[in-house]
């Protein structure tokens, strides 16, 4: 090909298309379906992928009549067709002629496996689910702040309960780092808040798009949450492992706001109705009380003379009681003075001073004996430490020797050349650090002396 020639984009794409169609006239490609979509044309567009790569594919409407089953994300299939290039965009793709179904696909199998495992552990049991407070004061939404789902949630939440505080904890909701960020977010929110509701929020997507919420570490983080957790992931038809573990599953993020937050307008109306009922009830009760008071006032008027007589009797009794109390107090005060005089004659103050002096002498002698014992034990410990250092293997290593251990799991010390053979790996422990070595030769000879 002439390298000096200048091609147009159309010419290049046409040339590549010819090369691909001639090189791959008919191929069979195995992979997993993802991002399946069907526009108004009726054709099926999807991505065929494996663990490392992916290729775009299209199954035209006329070829769909040969399908033995409908396509879905996560299915493992073998697509048979030809490789071509869509020239307007320069995309190469697989034009599918026939599809053989291999099973539910790796993602669907992993979903079913984890679901059975966690169900067997009781993580889905209704008995362990925490109730959602009827009037939450704070909601923490764990989601991507750039998604439309969180904005829908906040818009509906502000409309229903304007006074509720809403915090957004930003995480990735798709990709390899998403499960770790989501699980760490749940744990962090639990450590910082004590009266909140957690909402895991994400818009709809394929099984692959929602896979972060099917990871085991995310499920266990939700199960370990002290705060009630609500799963609002995907559309109404989407189900994730997080939905089964969460305390409440909302079909959509918008529905989550409606499920956990009360409508302030309805509450105001209910409060107004209850206030009116209370006022009517109180009015009736006050009228009844006024009637009873009027009757009792009339009855008390005839009893006023008897009450006056009783008041005089109470005054006389009080005066007599006061006189008797004063006499008793005077008698008890005289007796107390006599007891105080006798106590002064037998005061224990002198005996206490003598015992205090004895105690001081004993404490001084105890401190001297304690210091002597500590000094004696310290000397013995120093002698034992010196003896231990003399026989320590660390001292031997410091003089240039080493310890050779097997590199296997048992890690036994090698003392005989017959314990190893050529090619074996050994660990050599030095005074500072260690070496990993391979045996080249064994024998009975003495080690070579260094010059």
Wavefront OBJ file of the C-alpha trace (Angstrom):
o trace
v 0.000 0.000 0.000
v 1.274 3.447 -0.918
v 2.263 5.143 2.362
v 2.155 8.583 0.746
v -1.507 8.327 -0.188
v -3.989 10.250 1.986
v -7.168 8.281 2.733
v -10.524 9.591 3.818
v -12.169 8.207 6.950
v -14.815 6.505 4.813
v -12.148 4.779 2.696
v -10.312 3.518 5.772
v -13.514 2.146 7.391
v -14.535 0.501 4.119
v -11.105 -1.136 3.798
v -11.216 -2.400 7.399
v -14.701 -3.765 6.844
v -13.545 -5.674 3.772
v -10.575 -7.132 5.648
v -12.686 -8.247 8.633
v -15.491 -9.761 6.568
v -13.009 -11.671 4.406
v -10.953 -12.820 7.421
v -13.965 -13.784 9.596
v -16.738 -14.814 7.182
v -18.419 -16.946 9.891
v -17.308 -17.362 13.531
v -18.639 -18.786 16.805
v -18.038 -16.590 19.866
v -18.774 -17.647 23.465
v -19.514 -15.049 26.108
v -22.017 -13.484 28.491
v -24.753 -11.077 27.468
v -24.848 -7.630 29.082
v -26.383 -4.210 28.335
v -29.170 -5.819 26.320
v -31.521 -3.293 24.685
v -34.221 -3.330 22.010
v -35.083 0.016 20.353
v -38.177 0.738 18.259
v -36.625 -1.032 15.270
v -37.034 -4.372 17.053
v -33.369 -5.340 16.620
v -31.526 -6.622 19.704
v -28.280 -4.858 20.579
v -26.047 -6.197 23.350
v -22.474 -6.666 24.514
v -20.856 -10.107 24.476
v -18.146 -10.275 27.126
v -15.875 -12.574 29.046
v -13.622 -11.908 32.041
v -11.184 -9.722 30.109
v -12.795 -8.345 26.923
v -16.062 -7.491 25.230
v -17.470 -7.046 21.718
v -20.616 -5.335 20.507
v -23.203 -7.561 18.853
v -26.531 -7.177 17.044
v -29.274 -9.702 16.329
v -31.599 -8.377 13.644
v -35.328 -8.737 14.102
v -35.703 -11.204 11.229
v -33.248 -13.624 12.870
v -35.006 -13.578 16.256
v -37.632 -16.082 15.112
v -34.962 -18.807 15.373
v -34.333 -18.168 19.113
v -35.274 -21.054 21.406
v -35.600 -18.663 24.375
v -35.651 -14.919 25.021
v -32.376 -13.131 25.726
v -31.524 -11.570 29.077
v -28.535 -9.950 30.757
v -26.197 -12.439 32.402
v -26.936 -15.348 30.025
v -23.955 -17.381 28.817
v -24.365 -18.010 25.089
v -22.511 -18.997 21.918
v -23.198 -16.522 19.113
v -22.636 -17.605 15.519
v -22.248 -14.978 12.825
v -19.806 -12.719 11.032
v -17.572 -9.818 12.004
v -18.325 -6.514 10.306
v -17.796 -2.763 10.695
v -20.527 -0.151 11.086
v -18.869 2.416 8.867
v -20.651 5.630 10.022
v -19.160 5.212 13.551
v -16.168 3.038 12.772
v -17.373 0.390 15.288
v -16.723 -3.239 14.604
v -19.382 -5.677 15.783
v -20.608 -9.230 15.543
v -23.604 -9.689 13.220
v -25.353 -12.637 14.935
v -27.121 -15.241 12.831
v -27.855 -17.857 15.533
v -27.522 -18.208 19.316
v -26.970 -21.305 21.448
v -27.818 -20.902 25.144
v -25.277 -22.197 27.650
v -27.005 -21.330 30.938
v -27.862 -18.481 33.264
v -24.400 -16.928 33.092
v -21.689 -16.466 35.659
v -23.285 -13.433 37.314
v -26.694 -15.059 37.693
v -25.135 -18.243 39.088
v -23.101 -16.218 41.582
v -26.262 -14.287 42.545
v -28.172 -17.521 43.248
v -25.237 -19.054 45.136
v -24.805 -16.068 47.465
v -28.544 -15.734 47.968
v -28.810 -19.366 49.134
v -25.761 -18.993 51.386
v -26.977 -15.849 53.168
v -30.527 -17.199 53.448
v -29.171 -20.310 55.164
v -27.346 -18.069 57.662
v -30.615 -16.283 58.497
v -29.641 -12.872 57.101
v -32.985 -12.615 55.271
v -35.138 -13.565 58.288
v -37.942 -11.145 59.082
v -37.247 -11.510 62.809
v -33.872 -9.739 62.537
v -35.134 -6.752 60.551
v -35.243 -3.448 62.436
v -38.356 -1.244 62.267
v -38.166 2.037 60.383
v -38.982 4.955 62.736
v -42.340 6.545 61.835
v -40.873 10.081 61.984
v -37.168 10.007 61.043
v -35.208 13.115 61.973
v -32.121 12.352 59.848
v -31.675 10.321 56.648
v -28.248 9.379 55.246
v -28.328 8.487 51.527
v -25.370 6.327 50.449
v -25.148 6.821 46.679
v -23.398 8.557 43.825
v -24.084 12.313 44.096
v -24.061 12.604 40.289
v -26.915 10.172 39.676
v -30.493 11.174 38.952
v -31.767 8.752 41.613
v -30.506 10.789 44.574
v -32.013 13.989 43.164
v -35.399 12.257 42.778
v -35.169 11.027 46.379
v -34.283 14.489 47.755
v -36.982 16.220 45.696
v -39.750 13.933 47.002
v -38.331 13.971 50.548
v -38.327 17.788 50.653
v -41.888 17.860 49.395
v -43.138 15.363 51.982
v -41.046 16.316 55.040
v -39.262 19.673 54.656
v -37.849 19.575 58.202
v -36.070 16.227 57.883
v -32.273 16.536 57.653
v -30.815 14.701 54.642
v -27.114 13.861 54.262
v -25.516 12.312 51.160
v -22.545 9.978 51.643
v -20.836 9.838 48.221
v -19.721 6.418 46.915
v -19.254 4.672 43.598
v -22.303 2.560 42.745
v -20.729 0.713 39.833
v -17.285 -0.729 39.161
v -14.666 -2.699 41.041
v -14.230 -0.152 43.836
v -17.967 0.257 44.490
v -18.544 -2.707 46.902
v -15.744 -1.609 49.214
v -16.885 2.023 49.252
v -20.514 1.057 49.939
v -19.619 -1.355 52.773
v -17.228 1.168 54.349
v -19.892 3.863 54.010
v -22.460 1.804 55.935
v -19.939 1.148 58.722
v -18.847 4.799 58.885
v -22.413 6.121 59.063
v -23.118 3.683 61.924
v -20.086 4.981 63.837
v -21.003 8.675 63.447
v -24.793 8.753 63.771
v -27.072 7.283 66.436
v -30.576 8.305 65.369
v -30.689 8.042 61.590
v -32.016 5.950 58.714
v -29.645 4.662 56.000
v -30.875 4.572 52.376
v -28.830 2.691 49.766
v -29.808 4.450 46.551
v -29.123 3.741 42.861
v -30.997 3.994 39.582
v -31.839 1.059 37.339
v -29.483 -0.860 35.095
v -28.397 -4.284 33.960
v -27.405 -7.098 36.313
v -23.803 -6.114 35.751
v -24.521 -2.438 36.508
v -26.204 -3.342 39.809
v -23.659 -5.985 40.785
v -22.030 -3.899 43.525
v -25.208 -4.418 45.587
v -24.924 -8.220 45.099
v -21.485 -8.470 46.732
v -21.199 -10.441 49.980
v -19.268 -7.721 51.850
v -22.045 -5.211 51.116
v -24.699 -7.672 52.328
v -22.828 -8.354 55.555
v -22.264 -4.638 56.174
v -26.033 -4.056 55.875
v -26.770 -7.007 58.176
v -24.325 -5.659 60.789
v -25.804 -2.145 60.656
v -27.100 -0.839 63.983
v -29.163 1.757 62.142
v -32.186 0.688 60.067
v -31.226 0.325 56.387
v -33.473 0.757 53.330
v -32.516 -0.680 49.931
v -33.689 1.520 47.026
v -31.717 0.044 44.140
v -32.843 -0.134 40.525
v -36.345 -0.281 39.124
v -39.342 -2.116 40.559
v -38.461 -5.315 38.657
v -34.805 -5.276 39.775
v -33.819 -7.358 42.802
v -30.426 -7.411 44.517
v -28.975 -9.224 47.518
v -29.098 -5.882 49.355
v -32.922 -5.907 48.965
v -33.194 -9.188 50.880
v -30.790 -8.202 53.698
v -32.068 -4.648 54.216
v -34.709 -3.871 56.815
v -36.962 -2.448 54.073
v -36.925 -2.830 50.289
v -38.212 0.094 48.213
v -39.014 -0.602 44.527
v -37.368 2.680 43.432
v -35.444 5.558 45.075
v -38.516 7.771 44.720
v -40.671 5.148 46.423
v -38.139 4.976 49.274
v -38.754 8.645 50.102
v -42.501 8.013 50.166
v -42.174 4.873 52.311
v -39.932 6.225 55.087
v -40.990 9.886 55.290
v -44.483 10.992 56.354
v -46.426 13.551 54.324
v -46.284 16.811 56.308
v -49.512 18.092 54.729
v -51.471 15.020 55.791
v -49.965 15.179 59.279
v -50.960 18.834 59.655
v -54.517 17.997 58.638
v -54.649 15.116 61.122
v -53.239 17.304 63.911
v -55.849 19.990 63.180
v -58.670 17.438 63.323
v -57.356 15.990 66.591
v -57.020 19.508 68.059
v -60.650 20.310 67.249
v -61.809 17.021 68.770
v -59.731 17.737 71.883
v -61.197 21.231 72.231
v -64.751 19.888 71.966
v -63.995 17.177 74.508
v -62.394 19.639 76.926
v -65.345 22.018 76.640
v -67.726 19.228 77.618
v -65.521 18.138 80.537
v -65.192 21.737 81.816
v -68.963 22.217 81.739
v -69.440 19.019 83.754
v -66.753 20.119 86.250
v -68.372 23.566 86.685
v -71.692 21.902 87.461
v -70.135 19.628 90.079
v -68.310 22.559 91.708
v -71.551 24.528 92.027
v -73.257 21.579 93.744
v -70.344 21.067 96.160
v -70.192 24.793 97.041
v -73.857 24.655 98.030
v -73.241 21.597 100.186
v -70.201 23.145 101.887
v -72.216 26.242 102.925
v -74.223 24.181 105.461
v -71.028 22.698 106.896
v -69.244 26.001 107.633
v -70.301 26.026 111.348
v -68.941 22.528 111.914
v -65.704 23.459 110.189
v -65.251 26.504 112.453
v -65.726 24.314 115.555
v -63.160 21.838 114.318
v -60.694 24.660 113.643
v -60.910 25.817 117.300
v -60.295 22.282 118.529
v -57.250 22.005 116.281
v -55.823 25.292 117.648
v -56.150 24.085 121.286
v -54.571 20.733 120.437
v -51.679 22.437 118.667
v -50.950 24.658 121.664
v -50.984 21.676 124.040
v -48.675 19.705 121.689
v -46.210 22.596 121.462
v -45.996 22.886 125.253
v -45.342 19.158 125.639
v -42.632 19.179 122.962
v -40.788 22.056 124.624
v -40.747 20.209 127.975
v -39.468 17.016 126.380
v -36.716 18.900 124.556
v -35.535 20.556 127.771
v -35.357 17.186 129.562
v -33.437 15.534 126.703
v -31.000 18.474 126.499
v -30.147 18.090 130.215
v -29.543 14.345 129.787
v -27.282 15.002 126.774
v -25.163 17.470 128.779
v -24.597 14.819 131.457
v -23.457 12.269 128.881
v -21.015 14.746 127.348
v -19.413 15.332 130.788
v -18.873 11.591 131.306
v -17.339 11.211 127.811
v -14.815 13.959 128.471
v -13.588 12.031 131.573
v -12.934 8.902 129.438
v -11.557 10.541 126.261
v -9.588 8.132 123.953
v -7.504 10.971 122.389
v -4.339 10.119 124.348
v -4.553 6.423 123.438
v -5.068 7.306 119.772
v -1.921 9.488 119.782
v 0.164 6.617 121.238
v -1.126 4.151 118.641
v -0.475 6.685 115.865
v 3.210 6.931 116.922
v 3.551 3.143 116.918
v 2.030 2.982 113.452
v 4.513 5.597 112.155
v 7.476 3.548 113.485
v 6.152 0.357 111.887
v 5.716 2.090 108.503
v 9.309 3.346 108.592
v 10.647 -0.135 109.390
v 8.513 -1.646 106.597
v 9.913 0.807 104.014
v 13.499 -0.033 105.037
v 12.834 -3.787 104.775
v 11.099 -3.342 101.412
v 14.050 -1.385 99.933
v 16.506 -4.020 101.166
v 14.450 -6.844 99.600
v 14.144 -4.989 96.267
v 17.919 -4.359 96.134
v 18.606 -8.048 96.853
v 16.190 -9.251 94.167
v 17.628 -6.713 91.664
v 21.152 -8.083 92.158
v 19.880 -11.645 91.644
v 18.015 -10.617 88.500
v 21.125 -8.924 87.066
v 23.194 -12.085 87.653
v 20.499 -14.260 86.003
v 20.292 -11.886 83.013
v 24.053 -12.074 82.519
v 23.984 -15.863 82.636
v 21.032 -15.972 80.217
v 22.803 -13.639 77.782
v 25.869 -15.889 77.833
v 23.884 -18.933 76.677
v 21.456 -17.036 74.386
v 21.376 -18.118 70.704
v 21.263 -14.410 69.798
v 24.768 -13.998 71.213
v 25.925 -16.967 69.140
v 24.406 -15.358 66.024
v 26.183 -12.083 66.836
v 29.557 -13.912 66.726
v 28.977 -14.818 63.054
v 27.045 -18.076 63.339
v 23.632 -18.718 61.781
v 20.639 -21.065 62.102
v 19.398 -23.002 59.063
v 15.711 -24.004 58.969
v 13.721 -25.880 56.383
v 11.711 -23.696 54.039
v 8.685 -26.003 54.324
v 5.714 -25.415 56.604
v 7.219 -27.463 59.502
v 10.305 -25.225 59.546
v 12.581 -27.667 61.435
v 16.210 -26.757 62.249
v 18.771 -28.477 59.983
v 21.653 -30.113 61.905
v 22.642 -32.858 59.426
v 23.381 -32.546 55.685
v 21.199 -35.613 55.138
v 18.101 -33.646 56.150
v 18.147 -31.824 52.794
v 18.996 -32.531 49.176
v 19.959 -30.477 46.164
v 17.255 -28.016 45.056
v 15.637 -27.740 48.506
v 14.855 -24.222 49.768
v 16.071 -23.276 53.252
v 15.855 -20.165 55.463
v 19.120 -18.916 57.035
v 18.599 -16.832 60.193
v 21.408 -14.288 60.823
v 22.111 -11.898 63.652
v 20.428 -9.193 61.534
v 17.765 -10.436 59.105
v 17.484 -13.746 57.251
v 18.258 -15.304 53.851
v 16.211 -17.564 51.575
v 18.649 -20.034 49.896
v 18.555 -23.050 47.593
v 20.754 -26.128 48.271
v 23.110 -26.831 45.365
v 25.172 -29.644 46.873
v 25.386 -31.682 50.117
v 28.218 -33.695 51.665
v 30.145 -34.640 54.780
v 33.025 -32.204 54.212
v 33.806 -29.504 56.739
v 32.872 -25.930 55.783
v 35.496 -23.955 53.876
v 37.536 -21.613 56.020
v 37.592 -17.991 54.938
v 40.969 -16.447 54.271
l 1 2 3 4 5 6 7 8 9 10 11 12 13 14 15 16 17 18 19 20 21 22 23 24 25 26 27 28 29 30 31 32 33 34 35 36 37 38 39 40 41 42 43 44 45 46 47 48 49 50 51 52 53 54 55 56 57 58 59 60 61 62 63 64 65 66 67 68 69 70 71 72 73 74 75 76 77 78 79 80 81 82 83 84 85 86 87 88 89 90 91 92 93 94 95 96 97 98 99 100 101 102 103 104 105 106 107 108 109 110 111 112 113 114 115 116 117 118 119 120 121 122 123 124 125 126 127 128 129 130 131 132 133 134 135 136 137 138 139 140 141 142 143 144 145 146 147 148 149 150 151 152 153 154 155 156 157 158 159 160 161 162 163 164 165 166 167 168 169 170 171 172 173 174 175 176 177 178 179 180 181 182 183 184 185 186 187 188 189 190 191 192 193 194 195 196 197 198 199 200 201 202 203 204 205 206 207 208 209 210 211 212 213 214 215 216 217 218 219 220 221 222 223 224 225 226 227 228 229 230 231 232 233 234 235 236 237 238 239 240 241 242 243 244 245 246 247 248 249 250 251 252 253 254 255 256 257 258 259 260 261 262 263 264 265 266 267 268 269 270 271 272 273 274 275 276 277 278 279 280 281 282 283 284 285 286 287 288 289 290 291 292 293 294 295 296 297 298 299 300 301 302 303 304 305 306 307 308 309 310 311 312 313 314 315 316 317 318 319 320 321 322 323 324 325 326 327 328 329 330 331 332 333 334 335 336 337 338 339 340 341 342 343 344 345 346 347 348 349 350 351 352 353 354 355 356 357 358 359 360 361 362 363 364 365 366 367 368 369 370 371 372 373 374 375 376 377 378 379 380 381 382 383 384 385 386 387 388 389 390 391 392 393 394 395 396 397 398 399 400 401 402 403 404 405 406 407 408 409 410 411 412 413 414 415 416 417 418 419 420 421 422 423 424 425 426 427 428 429 430 431 432 433 434 435 436 437 438 439 440 441 442 443 444 445 446 447 448 449 450 451
